[in-house]
Amino acid sequence: MQISSLTVHCASLCLDVVNGESFEKLTMAEIQSWQDELYSYIENRVEIVKCSDDKQRLFITSVRDEVLIILMLSKENLFAREPHWILEKMQRKIALSTHLYINNNAL
């Protein structure tokens, strides 16, 4: 499995959050409220690609939503805090989103 720099950034963000001392006190609503902040974080790390703004927005939203899912799963399940699992889950989502939104000319 090839690991992209965006995968590393997103996995690192997830691990920083779930290993933080205040993570246990966070509510699901608080995690979900980070949507805009996470979108900006990912947008700033996406390599410039030649695609429409709509495709890029779909790509970033898809990756952001995966980060949110990982964080919410981590509240309920300790397995979701495992670094290799997070890294693999992020890489698969980024690869799928790249295929669907960036490399797909049908959209």
Residue pairs with C-beta under 8 A, 6 or more apart in sequence:
1 88
1 91
2 91
3 87
3 91
4 91
4 94
5 45
5 47
6 42
6 45
6 46
6 47
6 63
6 94
7 87
7 90
7 91
7 94
8 87
9 41
9 42
9 45
10 42
10 63
10 66
10 67
10 90
10 94
11 83
11 86
11 87
11 90
13 38
13 41
13 67
14 67
14 70
14 71
14 74
14 86
14 90
15 81
15 83
15 86
17 23
17 71
17 74
18 71
18 74
18 80
18 81
19 81
23 74
23 75
26 75
28 72
28 75
31 68
31 71
31 72
31 75
32 68
32 72
34 68
35 64
35 68
38 64
38 67
38 68
39 60
39 61
39 64
42 60
42 63
42 64
42 67
43 60
46 56
46 59
46 60
49 56
49 102
51 59
51 101
51 102
54 107
55 101
55 102
55 107
56 101
56 102
58 97
58 100
58 101
58 107
59 97
59 98
59 101
59 102
62 93
62 96
62 97
62 100
62 101
63 90
63 93
63 94
63 97
66 89
66 90
66 93
67 90
70 80
70 86
70 89
70 90
73 80
74 80
74 81
79 85
80 86
100 107
101 107
